[in-house]
Amino acid sequence: MHLICISFNFYPQRTVTPAGARRSSITSDFLAEENRREKELERILDRRIADLKTNTDYIVQKYT
């Protein structure tokens, strides 16, 4: 016969973070998300500018 011992921690230790640390974390998360969005928008705009340049070159060659 095998006995299985399971222990539960009924009193988990709580970690308390100061309000300043939490605010700093929220701020850094927000800035990281804004930077990600900025890079994505820049990538989209660069791709659109390249498409416009390609189309413009095609039209200029077609009518000259």
mmCIF file as Biopython writes it, N, C-alpha, C and O atoms, coordinates in Angstrom:
data_model
#
loop_
_atom_site.group_PDB
_atom_site.id
_atom_site.type_symbol
_atom_site.label_atom_id
_atom_site.label_alt_id
_atom_site.label_comp_id
_atom_site.label_asym_id
_atom_site.label_entity_id
_atom_site.label_seq_id
_atom_site.pdbx_PDB_ins_code
_atom_site.Cartn_x
_atom_site.Cartn_y
_atom_site.Cartn_z
_atom_site.occupancy
_atom_site.B_iso_or_equiv
_atom_site.auth_seq_id
_atom_site.auth_asym_id
_atom_site.pdbx_PDB_model_num
ATOM 1   N N  . MET A ? 1  ? 0.829  -1.161 0.000   1.0 0.0 1  A 1 
ATOM 2   C CA . MET A ? 1  ? 0.000  0.000  0.000   1.0 0.0 1  A 1 
ATOM 3   C C  . MET A ? 1  ? 0.890  1.247  0.000   1.0 0.0 1  A 1 
ATOM 4   O O  . MET A ? 1  ? 1.836  1.348  0.781   1.0 0.0 1  A 1 
ATOM 5   N N  . HIS A ? 2  ? 0.570  2.197  -0.892  1.0 0.0 2  A 1 
ATOM 6   C CA . HIS A ? 2  ? 1.346  3.431  -1.003  1.0 0.0 2  A 1 
ATOM 7   C C  . HIS A ? 2  ? 0.539  4.590  -0.436  1.0 0.0 2  A 1 
ATOM 8   O O  . HIS A ? 2  ? -0.658 4.722  -0.691  1.0 0.0 2  A 1 
ATOM 9   N N  . LEU A ? 3  ? 1.206  5.403  0.318   1.0 0.0 3  A 1 
ATOM 10  C CA . LEU A ? 3  ? 0.569  6.594  0.870   1.0 0.0 3  A 1 
ATOM 11  C C  . LEU A ? 3  ? 1.028  7.809  0.087   1.0 0.0 3  A 1 
ATOM 12  O O  . LEU A ? 3  ? 2.215  7.977  -0.189  1.0 0.0 3  A 1 
ATOM 13  N N  . ILE A ? 4  ? 0.097  8.629  -0.257  1.0 0.0 4  A 1 
ATOM 14  C CA . ILE A ? 4  ? 0.408  9.866  -0.965  1.0 0.0 4  A 1 
ATOM 15  C C  . ILE A ? 4  ? 0.198  11.008 0.010   1.0 0.0 4  A 1 
ATOM 16  O O  . ILE A ? 4  ? -0.862 11.144 0.622   1.0 0.0 4  A 1 
ATOM 17  N N  . CYS A ? 5  ? 1.217  11.815 0.140   1.0 0.0 5  A 1 
ATOM 18  C CA . CYS A ? 5  ? 1.141  12.949 1.051   1.0 0.0 5  A 1 
ATOM 19  C C  . CYS A ? 5  ? 1.041  14.231 0.236   1.0 0.0 5  A 1 
ATOM 20  O O  . CYS A ? 5  ? 1.926  14.536 -0.564  1.0 0.0 5  A 1 
ATOM 21  N N  . ILE A ? 6  ? -0.002 14.954 0.434   1.0 0.0 6  A 1 
ATOM 22  C CA . ILE A ? 6  ? -0.203 16.225 -0.239  1.0 0.0 6  A 1 
ATOM 23  C C  . ILE A ? 6  ? -0.266 17.302 0.828   1.0 0.0 6  A 1 
ATOM 24  O O  . ILE A ? 6  ? -1.034 17.219 1.787   1.0 0.0 6  A 1 
ATOM 25  N N  . SER A ? 7  ? 0.554  18.300 0.636   1.0 0.0 7  A 1 
ATOM 26  C CA . SER A ? 7  ? 0.524  19.387 1.617   1.0 0.0 7  A 1 
ATOM 27  C C  . SER A ? 7  ? 0.024  20.652 0.929   1.0 0.0 7  A 1 
ATOM 28  O O  . SER A ? 7  ? 0.358  20.930 -0.223  1.0 0.0 7  A 1 
ATOM 29  N N  . PHE A ? 8  ? -0.757 21.384 1.641   1.0 0.0 8  A 1 
ATOM 30  C CA . PHE A ? 8  ? -1.300 22.637 1.143   1.0 0.0 8  A 1 
ATOM 31  C C  . PHE A ? 8  ? -0.786 23.768 2.012   1.0 0.0 8  A 1 
ATOM 32  O O  . PHE A ? 8  ? -0.672 23.645 3.232   1.0 0.0 8  A 1 
ATOM 33  N N  . ASN A ? 9  ? -0.488 24.836 1.370   1.0 0.0 9  A 1 
ATOM 34  C CA . ASN A ? 9  ? -0.064 26.012 2.110   1.0 0.0 9  A 1 
ATOM 35  C C  . ASN A ? 9  ? -1.301 26.896 2.288   1.0 0.0 9  A 1 
ATOM 36  O O  . ASN A ? 9  ? -1.676 27.647 1.388   1.0 0.0 9  A 1 
ATOM 37  N N  . PHE A ? 10 ? -1.914 26.795 3.440   1.0 0.0 10 A 1 
ATOM 38  C CA . PHE A ? 10 ? -3.145 27.536 3.694   1.0 0.0 10 A 1 
ATOM 39  C C  . PHE A ? 10 ? -2.883 29.010 3.987   1.0 0.0 10 A 1 
ATOM 40  O O  . PHE A ? 10 ? -3.798 29.833 3.953   1.0 0.0 10 A 1 
ATOM 41  N N  . TYR A ? 11 ? -1.654 29.322 4.266   1.0 0.0 11 A 1 
ATOM 42  C CA . TYR A ? 11 ? -1.293 30.705 4.557   1.0 0.0 11 A 1 
ATOM 43  C C  . TYR A ? 11 ? -0.181 31.156 3.613   1.0 0.0 11 A 1 
ATOM 44  O O  . TYR A ? 11 ? 0.969  31.309 4.026   1.0 0.0 11 A 1 
ATOM 45  N N  . PRO A ? 12 ? -0.534 31.369 2.337   1.0 0.0 12 A 1 
ATOM 46  C CA . PRO A ? 12 ? 0.516  31.774 1.395   1.0 0.0 12 A 1 
ATOM 47  C C  . PRO A ? 12 ? 1.051  33.154 1.751   1.0 0.0 12 A 1 
ATOM 48  O O  . PRO A ? 12 ? 0.317  34.028 2.213   1.0 0.0 12 A 1 
ATOM 49  N N  . GLN A ? 13 ? 2.323  33.322 1.528   1.0 0.0 13 A 1 
ATOM 50  C CA . GLN A ? 13 ? 2.924  34.620 1.810   1.0 0.0 13 A 1 
ATOM 51  C C  . GLN A ? 13 ? 2.532  35.578 0.705   1.0 0.0 13 A 1 
ATOM 52  O O  . GLN A ? 13 ? 2.646  35.262 -0.479  1.0 0.0 13 A 1 
ATOM 53  N N  . ARG A ? 14 ? 2.086  36.712 1.088   1.0 0.0 14 A 1 
ATOM 54  C CA . ARG A ? 14 ? 1.699  37.725 0.119   1.0 0.0 14 A 1 
ATOM 55  C C  . ARG A ? 14 ? 2.863  38.672 -0.099  1.0 0.0 14 A 1 
ATOM 56  O O  . ARG A ? 14 ? 3.535  39.099 0.839   1.0 0.0 14 A 1 
ATOM 57  N N  . THR A ? 15 ? 3.075  38.980 -1.351  1.0 0.0 15 A 1 
ATOM 58  C CA . THR A ? 15 ? 4.096  39.966 -1.644  1.0 0.0 15 A 1 
ATOM 59  C C  . THR A ? 15 ? 3.389  41.292 -1.866  1.0 0.0 15 A 1 
ATOM 60  O O  . THR A ? 15 ? 2.490  41.410 -2.698  1.0 0.0 15 A 1 
ATOM 61  N N  . VAL A ? 16 ? 3.806  42.254 -1.125  1.0 0.0 16 A 1 
ATOM 62  C CA . VAL A ? 16 ? 3.199  43.570 -1.211  1.0 0.0 16 A 1 
ATOM 63  C C  . VAL A ? 16 ? 4.157  44.465 -1.980  1.0 0.0 16 A 1 
ATOM 64  O O  . VAL A ? 16 ? 5.325  44.609 -1.618  1.0 0.0 16 A 1 
ATOM 65  N N  . THR A ? 17 ? 3.642  45.064 -3.050  1.0 0.0 17 A 1 
ATOM 66  C CA . THR A ? 17 ? 4.471  45.982 -3.815  1.0 0.0 17 A 1 
ATOM 67  C C  . THR A ? 17 ? 4.038  47.401 -3.490  1.0 0.0 17 A 1 
ATOM 68  O O  . THR A ? 17 ? 2.846  47.690 -3.386  1.0 0.0 17 A 1 
ATOM 69  N N  . PRO A ? 18 ? 4.989  48.255 -3.337  1.0 0.0 18 A 1 
ATOM 70  C CA . PRO A ? 18 ? 4.643  49.653 -3.073  1.0 0.0 18 A 1 
ATOM 71  C C  . PRO A ? 18 ? 3.881  50.244 -4.261  1.0 0.0 18 A 1 
ATOM 72  O O  . PRO A ? 18 ? 4.046  49.799 -5.397  1.0 0.0 18 A 1 
ATOM 73  N N  . ALA A ? 19 ? 3.068  51.224 -3.995  1.0 0.0 19 A 1 
ATOM 74  C CA . ALA A ? 19 ? 2.269  51.850 -5.052  1.0 0.0 19 A 1 
ATOM 75  C C  . ALA A ? 19 ? 3.162  52.424 -6.144  1.0 0.0 19 A 1 
ATOM 76  O O  . ALA A ? 19 ? 2.803  52.379 -7.320  1.0 0.0 19 A 1 
ATOM 77  N N  . GLY A ? 20 ? 4.298  52.953 -5.779  1.0 0.0 20 A 1 
ATOM 78  C CA . GLY A ? 20 ? 5.231  53.523 -6.753  1.0 0.0 20 A 1 
ATOM 79  C C  . GLY A ? 20 ? 5.767  52.467 -7.707  1.0 0.0 20 A 1 
ATOM 80  O O  . GLY A ? 20 ? 5.922  52.730 -8.900  1.0 0.0 20 A 1 
ATOM 81  N N  . ALA A ? 21 ? 6.052  51.274 -7.192  1.0 0.0 21 A 1 
ATOM 82  C CA . ALA A ? 21 ? 6.559  50.193 -8.031  1.0 0.0 21 A 1 
ATOM 83  C C  . ALA A ? 21 ? 5.484  49.739 -9.010  1.0 0.0 21 A 1 
ATOM 84  O O  . ALA A ? 21 ? 5.768  49.476 -10.178 1.0 0.0 21 A 1 
ATOM 85  N N  . ARG A ? 22 ? 4.262  49.650 -8.530  1.0 0.0 22 A 1 
ATOM 86  C CA . ARG A ? 22 ? 3.155  49.250 -9.400  1.0 0.0 22 A 1 
ATOM 87  C C  . ARG A ? 22 ? 2.926  50.295 -10.487 1.0 0.0 22 A 1 
ATOM 88  O O  . ARG A ? 22 ? 2.735  49.950 -11.653 1.0 0.0 22 A 1 
ATOM 89  N N  . ARG A ? 23 ? 2.944  51.548 -10.114 1.0 0.0 23 A 1 
ATOM 90  C CA . ARG A ? 23 ? 2.756  52.643 -11.072 1.0 0.0 23 A 1 
ATOM 91  C C  . ARG A ? 23 ? 3.873  52.626 -12.108 1.0 0.0 23 A 1 
ATOM 92  O O  . ARG A ? 23 ? 3.627  52.827 -13.297 1.0 0.0 23 A 1 
ATOM 93  N N  . SER A ? 24 ? 5.091  52.389 -11.659 1.0 0.0 24 A 1 
ATOM 94  C CA . SER A ? 24 ? 6.231  52.326 -12.561 1.0 0.0 24 A 1 
ATOM 95  C C  . SER A ? 24 ? 6.082  51.163 -13.542 1.0 0.0 24 A 1 
ATOM 96  O O  . SER A ? 24 ? 6.405  51.296 -14.723 1.0 0.0 24 A 1 
ATOM 97  N N  . SER A ? 25 ? 5.598  50.040 -13.055 1.0 0.0 25 A 1 
ATOM 98  C CA . SER A ? 25 ? 5.388  48.878 -13.905 1.0 0.0 25 A 1 
ATOM 99  C C  . SER A ? 25 ? 4.317  49.147 -14.957 1.0 0.0 25 A 1 
ATOM 100 O O  . SER A ? 25 ? 4.476  48.784 -16.123 1.0 0.0 25 A 1 
ATOM 101 N N  . ILE A ? 26 ? 3.233  49.783 -14.540 1.0 0.0 26 A 1 
ATOM 102 C CA . ILE A ? 26 ? 2.154  50.126 -15.473 1.0 0.0 26 A 1 
ATOM 103 C C  . ILE A ? 26 ? 2.671  51.097 -16.525 1.0 0.0 26 A 1 
ATOM 104 O O  . ILE A ? 26 ? 2.364  50.959 -17.709 1.0 0.0 26 A 1 
ATOM 105 N N  . THR A ? 27 ? 3.453  52.074 -16.094 1.0 0.0 27 A 1 
ATOM 106 C CA . THR A ? 27 ? 4.008  53.059 -17.018 1.0 0.0 27 A 1 
ATOM 107 C C  . THR A ? 27 ? 4.936  52.391 -18.019 1.0 0.0 27 A 1 
ATOM 108 O O  . THR A ? 27 ? 4.865  52.678 -19.214 1.0 0.0 27 A 1 
ATOM 109 N N  . SER A ? 28 ? 5.798  51.512 -17.553 1.0 0.0 28 A 1 
ATOM 110 C CA . SER A ? 28 ? 6.728  50.853 -18.472 1.0 0.0 28 A 1 
ATOM 111 C C  . SER A ? 28 ? 5.987  49.926 -19.426 1.0 0.0 28 A 1 
ATOM 112 O O  . SER A ? 28 ? 6.369  49.815 -20.591 1.0 0.0 28 A 1 
ATOM 113 N N  . ASP A ? 29 ? 4.938  49.261 -18.958 1.0 0.0 29 A 1 
ATOM 114 C CA . ASP A ? 29 ? 4.123  48.430 -19.853 1.0 0.0 29 A 1 
ATOM 115 C C  . ASP A ? 29 ? 3.451  49.276 -20.924 1.0 0.0 29 A 1 
ATOM 116 O O  . ASP A ? 29 ? 3.408  48.889 -22.092 1.0 0.0 29 A 1 
ATOM 117 N N  . PHE A ? 30 ? 2.929  50.428 -20.526 1.0 0.0 30 A 1 
ATOM 118 C CA . PHE A ? 30 ? 2.278  51.330 -21.472 1.0 0.0 30 A 1 
ATOM 119 C C  . PHE A ? 30 ? 3.272  51.820 -22.518 1.0 0.0 30 A 1 
ATOM 120 O O  . PHE A ? 30 ? 2.972  51.817 -23.712 1.0 0.0 30 A 1 
ATOM 121 N N  . LEU A ? 31 ? 4.454  52.238 -22.073 1.0 0.0 31 A 1 
ATOM 122 C CA . LEU A ? 31 ? 5.464  52.726 -23.012 1.0 0.0 31 A 1 
ATOM 123 C C  . LEU A ? 31 ? 5.938  51.627 -23.956 1.0 0.0 31 A 1 
ATOM 124 O O  . LEU A ? 31 ? 6.173  51.885 -25.137 1.0 0.0 31 A 1 
ATOM 125 N N  . ALA A ? 32 ? 6.078  50.418 -23.454 1.0 0.0 32 A 1 
ATOM 126 C CA . ALA A ? 32 ? 6.480  49.303 -24.311 1.0 0.0 32 A 1 
ATOM 127 C C  . ALA A ? 32 ? 5.428  49.042 -25.384 1.0 0.0 32 A 1 
ATOM 128 O O  . ALA A ? 32 ? 5.768  48.798 -26.541 1.0 0.0 32 A 1 
ATOM 129 N N  . GLU A ? 33 ? 4.163  49.092 -25.008 1.0 0.0 33 A 1 
ATOM 130 C CA . GLU A ? 33 ? 3.076  48.898 -25.973 1.0 0.0 33 A 1 
ATOM 131 C C  . GLU A ? 33 ? 3.044  50.020 -26.995 1.0 0.0 33 A 1 
ATOM 132 O O  . GLU A ? 33 ? 2.831  49.773 -28.181 1.0 0.0 33 A 1 
ATOM 133 N N  . GLU A ? 34 ? 3.255  51.258 -26.546 1.0 0.0 34 A 1 
ATOM 134 C CA . GLU A ? 34 ? 3.292  52.398 -27.467 1.0 0.0 34 A 1 
ATOM 135 C C  . GLU A ? 34 ? 4.452  52.260 -28.448 1.0 0.0 34 A 1 
ATOM 136 O O  . GLU A ? 34 ? 4.295  52.561 -29.632 1.0 0.0 34 A 1 
ATOM 137 N N  . ASN A ? 35 ? 5.595  51.819 -27.982 1.0 0.0 35 A 1 
ATOM 138 C CA . ASN A ? 35 ? 6.755  51.614 -28.860 1.0 0.0 35 A 1 
ATOM 139 C C  . ASN A ? 35 ? 6.472  50.519 -29.884 1.0 0.0 35 A 1 
ATOM 140 O O  . ASN A ? 35 ? 6.865  50.631 -31.045 1.0 0.0 35 A 1 
ATOM 141 N N  . ARG A ? 36 ? 5.792  49.469 -29.454 1.0 0.0 36 A 1 
ATOM 142 C CA . ARG A ? 36 ? 5.446  48.394 -30.376 1.0 0.0 36 A 1 
ATOM 143 C C  . ARG A ? 36 ? 4.494  48.907 -31.452 1.0 0.0 36 A 1 
ATOM 144 O O  . ARG A ? 36 ? 4.661  48.604 -32.633 1.0 0.0 36 A 1 
ATOM 145 N N  . ARG A ? 37 ? 3.504  49.678 -31.042 1.0 0.0 37 A 1 
ATOM 146 C CA . ARG A ? 37 ? 2.556  50.241 -32.008 1.0 0.0 37 A 1 
ATOM 147 C C  . ARG A ? 37 ? 3.243  51.217 -32.959 1.0 0.0 37 A 1 
ATOM 148 O O  . ARG A ? 37 ? 2.942  51.242 -34.152 1.0 0.0 37 A 1 
ATOM 149 N N  . GLU A ? 38 ? 4.163  52.017 -32.432 1.0 0.0 38 A 1 
ATOM 150 C CA . GLU A ? 38 ? 4.903  52.968 -33.265 1.0 0.0 38 A 1 
ATOM 151 C C  . GLU A ? 38 ? 5.688  52.234 -34.351 1.0 0.0 38 A 1 
ATOM 152 O O  . GLU A ? 38 ? 5.666  52.634 -35.515 1.0 0.0 38 A 1 
ATOM 153 N N  . LYS A ? 39 ? 6.380  51.164 -33.971 1.0 0.0 39 A 1 
ATOM 154 C CA . LYS A ? 39 ? 7.166  50.397 -34.942 1.0 0.0 39 A 1 
ATOM 155 C C  . LYS A ? 39 ? 6.265  49.744 -35.987 1.0 0.0 39 A 1 
ATOM 156 O O  . LYS A ? 39 ? 6.603  49.702 -37.169 1.0 0.0 39 A 1 
ATOM 157 N N  . GLU A ? 40 ? 5.128  49.241 -35.548 1.0 0.0 40 A 1 
ATOM 158 C CA . GLU A ? 40 ? 4.186  48.618 -36.482 1.0 0.0 40 A 1 
ATOM 159 C C  . GLU A ? 40 ? 3.644  49.657 -37.470 1.0 0.0 40 A 1 
ATOM 160 O O  . GLU A ? 40 ? 3.566  49.387 -38.668 1.0 0.0 40 A 1 
ATOM 161 N N  . LEU A ? 41 ? 3.275  50.827 -36.982 1.0 0.0 41 A 1 
ATOM 162 C CA . LEU A ? 41 ? 2.773  51.887 -37.853 1.0 0.0 41 A 1 
ATOM 163 C C  . LEU A ? 41 ? 3.860  52.337 -38.823 1.0 0.0 41 A 1 
ATOM 164 O O  . LEU A ? 41 ? 3.586  52.553 -40.003 1.0 0.0 41 A 1 
ATOM 165 N N  . GLU A ? 42 ? 5.077  52.478 -38.342 1.0 0.0 42 A 1 
ATOM 166 C CA . GLU A ? 42 ? 6.188  52.868 -39.205 1.0 0.0 42 A 1 
ATOM 167 C C  . GLU A ? 42 ? 6.411  51.827 -40.300 1.0 0.0 42 A 1 
ATOM 168 O O  . GLU A ? 42 ? 6.667  52.179 -41.452 1.0 0.0 42 A 1 
ATOM 169 N N  . ARG A ? 43 ? 6.314  50.562 -39.948 1.0 0.0 43 A 1 
ATOM 170 C CA . ARG A ? 43 ? 6.473  49.487 -40.934 1.0 0.0 43 A 1 
ATOM 171 C C  . ARG A ? 43 ? 5.371  49.560 -41.995 1.0 0.0 43 A 1 
ATOM 172 O O  . ARG A ? 43 ? 5.644  49.408 -43.186 1.0 0.0 43 A 1 
ATOM 173 N N  . ILE A ? 44 ? 4.135  49.790 -41.566 1.0 0.0 44 A 1 
ATOM 174 C CA . ILE A ? 44 ? 3.007  49.897 -42.496 1.0 0.0 44 A 1 
ATOM 175 C C  . ILE A ? 44 ? 3.188  51.102 -43.423 1.0 0.0 44 A 1 
ATOM 176 O O  . ILE A ? 44 ? 2.976  50.997 -44.631 1.0 0.0 44 A 1 
ATOM 177 N N  . LEU A ? 45 ? 3.581  52.242 -42.854 1.0 0.0 45 A 1 
ATOM 178 C CA . LEU A ? 45 ? 3.789  53.443 -43.670 1.0 0.0 45 A 1 
ATOM 179 C C  . LEU A ? 45 ? 4.935  53.264 -44.662 1.0 0.0 45 A 1 
ATOM 180 O O  . LEU A ? 45 ? 4.827  53.679 -45.816 1.0 0.0 45 A 1 
ATOM 181 N N  . ASP A ? 46 ? 6.017  52.656 -44.226 1.0 0.0 46 A 1 
ATOM 182 C CA . ASP A ? 46 ? 7.142  52.402 -45.136 1.0 0.0 46 A 1 
ATOM 183 C C  . ASP A ? 46 ? 6.723  51.509 -46.303 1.0 0.0 46 A 1 
ATOM 184 O O  . ASP A ? 46 ? 7.114  51.741 -47.447 1.0 0.0 46 A 1 
ATOM 185 N N  . ARG A ? 47 ? 5.933  50.497 -46.002 1.0 0.0 47 A 1 
ATOM 186 C CA . ARG A ? 47 ? 5.451  49.598 -47.047 1.0 0.0 47 A 1 
ATOM 187 C C  . ARG A ? 47 ? 4.528  50.346 -48.014 1.0 0.0 47 A 1 
ATOM 188 O O  . ARG A ? 47 ? 4.596  50.136 -49.225 1.0 0.0 47 A 1 
ATOM 189 N N  . ARG A ? 48 ? 3.671  51.210 -47.484 1.0 0.0 48 A 1 
ATOM 190 C CA . ARG A ? 48 ? 2.747  51.988 -48.330 1.0 0.0 48 A 1 
ATOM 191 C C  . ARG A ? 48 ? 3.515  52.968 -49.201 1.0 0.0 48 A 1 
ATOM 192 O O  . ARG A ? 48 ? 3.191  53.130 -50.378 1.0 0.0 48 A 1 
ATOM 193 N N  . ILE A ? 49 ? 4.528  53.627 -48.644 1.0 0.0 49 A 1 
ATOM 194 C CA . ILE A ? 49 ? 5.351  54.560 -49.418 1.0 0.0 49 A 1 
ATOM 195 C C  . ILE A ? 49 ? 6.065  53.816 -50.542 1.0 0.0 49 A 1 
ATOM 196 O O  . ILE A ? 49 ? 6.138  54.314 -51.666 1.0 0.0 49 A 1 
ATOM 197 N N  . ALA A ? 50 ? 6.588  52.635 -50.249 1.0 0.0 50 A 1 
ATOM 198 C CA . ALA A ? 50 ? 7.253  51.836 -51.286 1.0 0.0 50 A 1 
ATOM 199 C C  . ALA A ? 50 ? 6.269  51.454 -52.389 1.0 0.0 50 A 1 
ATOM 200 O O  . ALA A ? 50 ? 6.622  51.492 -53.568 1.0 0.0 50 A 1 
ATOM 201 N N  . ASP A ? 51 ? 5.037  51.087 -52.023 1.0 0.0 51 A 1 
ATOM 202 C CA . ASP A ? 51 ? 4.017  50.762 -53.027 1.0 0.0 51 A 1 
ATOM 203 C C  . ASP A ? 51 ? 3.694  51.975 -53.891 1.0 0.0 51 A 1 
ATOM 204 O O  . ASP A ? 51 ? 3.583  51.852 -55.111 1.0 0.0 51 A 1 
ATOM 205 N N  . LEU A ? 52 ? 3.541  53.147 -53.272 1.0 0.0 52 A 1 
ATOM 206 C CA . LEU A ? 52 ? 3.251  54.363 -54.028 1.0 0.0 52 A 1 
ATOM 207 C C  . LEU A ? 52 ? 4.383  54.706 -54.987 1.0 0.0 52 A 1 
ATOM 208 O O  . LEU A ? 52 ? 4.136  55.118 -56.120 1.0 0.0 52 A 1 
ATOM 209 N N  . LYS A ? 53 ? 5.613  54.537 -54.540 1.0 0.0 53 A 1 
ATOM 210 C CA . LYS A ? 53 ? 6.768  54.813 -55.393 1.0 0.0 53 A 1 
ATOM 211 C C  . LYS A ? 53 ? 6.783  53.857 -56.579 1.0 0.0 53 A 1 
ATOM 212 O O  . LYS A ? 53 ? 7.026  54.278 -57.710 1.0 0.0 53 A 1 
ATOM 213 N N  . THR A ? 54 ? 6.529  52.587 -56.336 1.0 0.0 54 A 1 
ATOM 214 C CA . THR A ? 54 ? 6.504  51.597 -57.411 1.0 0.0 54 A 1 
ATOM 215 C C  . THR A ? 54 ? 5.410  51.932 -58.419 1.0 0.0 54 A 1 
ATOM 216 O O  . THR A ? 54 ? 5.645  51.883 -59.626 1.0 0.0 54 A 1 
ATOM 217 N N  . ASN A ? 55 ? 4.219  52.272 -57.936 1.0 0.0 55 A 1 
ATOM 218 C CA . ASN A ? 55 ? 3.118  52.613 -58.833 1.0 0.0 55 A 1 
ATOM 219 C C  . ASN A ? 55 ? 3.409  53.893 -59.612 1.0 0.0 55 A 1 
ATOM 220 O O  . ASN A ? 55 ? 3.097  53.981 -60.800 1.0 0.0 55 A 1 
ATOM 221 N N  . THR A ? 56 ? 4.002  54.879 -58.952 1.0 0.0 56 A 1 
ATOM 222 C CA . THR A ? 56 ? 4.348  56.134 -59.620 1.0 0.0 56 A 1 
ATOM 223 C C  . THR A ? 56 ? 5.372  55.874 -60.732 1.0 0.0 56 A 1 
ATOM 224 O O  . THR A ? 56 ? 5.231  56.384 -61.844 1.0 0.0 56 A 1 
ATOM 225 N N  . ASP A ? 57 ? 6.388  55.088 -60.429 1.0 0.0 57 A 1 
ATOM 226 C CA . ASP A ? 57 ? 7.400  54.753 -61.441 1.0 0.0 57 A 1 
ATOM 227 C C  . ASP A ? 57 ? 6.760  54.046 -62.631 1.0 0.0 57 A 1 
ATOM 228 O O  . ASP A ? 57 ? 7.104  54.325 -63.780 1.0 0.0 57 A 1 
ATOM 229 N N  . TYR A ? 58 ? 5.839  53.138 -62.360 1.0 0.0 58 A 1 
ATOM 230 C CA . TYR A ? 58 ? 5.147  52.423 -63.436 1.0 0.0 58 A 1 
ATOM 231 C C  . TYR A ? 58 ? 4.342  53.384 -64.311 1.0 0.0 58 A 1 
ATOM 232 O O  . TYR A ? 58 ? 4.396  53.293 -65.537 1.0 0.0 58 A 1 
ATOM 233 N N  . ILE A ? 59 ? 3.599  54.300 -63.696 1.0 0.0 59 A 1 
ATOM 234 C CA . ILE A ? 59 ? 2.769  55.250 -64.444 1.0 0.0 59 A 1 
ATOM 235 C C  . ILE A ? 59 ? 3.643  56.196 -65.266 1.0 0.0 59 A 1 
ATOM 236 O O  . ILE A ? 59 ? 3.328  56.493 -66.418 1.0 0.0 59 A 1 
ATOM 237 N N  . VAL A ? 60 ? 4.739  56.667 -64.673 1.0 0.0 60 A 1 
ATOM 238 C CA . VAL A ? 60 ? 5.651  57.561 -65.396 1.0 0.0 60 A 1 
ATOM 239 C C  . VAL A ? 60 ? 6.233  56.847 -66.612 1.0 0.0 60 A 1 
ATOM 240 O O  . VAL A ? 60 ? 6.306  57.436 -67.691 1.0 0.0 60 A 1 
ATOM 241 N N  . GLN A ? 61 ? 6.645  55.603 -66.461 1.0 0.0 61 A 1 
ATOM 242 C CA . GLN A ? 61 ? 7.198  54.849 -67.580 1.0 0.0 61 A 1 
ATOM 243 C C  . GLN A ? 61 ? 6.136  54.568 -68.634 1.0 0.0 61 A 1 
ATOM 244 O O  . GLN A ? 61 ? 6.436  54.559 -69.828 1.0 0.0 61 A 1 
ATOM 245 N N  . LYS A ? 62 ? 4.930  54.344 -68.216 1.0 0.0 62 A 1 
ATOM 246 C CA . LYS A ? 62 ? 3.844  54.015 -69.149 1.0 0.0 62 A 1 
ATOM 247 C C  . LYS A ? 62 ? 3.494  55.209 -70.042 1.0 0.0 62 A 1 
ATOM 248 O O  . LYS A ? 62 ? 3.211  55.028 -71.227 1.0 0.0 62 A 1 
ATOM 249 N N  . TYR A ? 63 ? 3.509  56.412 -69.496 1.0 0.0 63 A 1 
ATOM 250 C CA . TYR A ? 63 ? 3.062  57.576 -70.255 1.0 0.0 63 A 1 
ATOM 251 C C  . TYR A ? 63 ? 4.189  58.470 -70.761 1.0 0.0 63 A 1 
ATOM 252 O O  . TYR A ? 63 ? 3.910  59.565 -71.251 1.0 0.0 63 A 1 
ATOM 253 N N  . THR A ? 64 ? 5.435  58.055 -70.663 1.0 0.0 64 A 1 
ATOM 254 C CA . THR A ? 64 ? 6.521  58.848 -71.229 1.0 0.0 64 A 1 
ATOM 255 C C  . THR A ? 64 ? 7.188  58.134 -72.378 1.0 0.0 64 A 1 
ATOM 256 O O  . THR A ? 64 ? 8.127  58.664 -72.972 1.0 0.0 64 A 1 
#
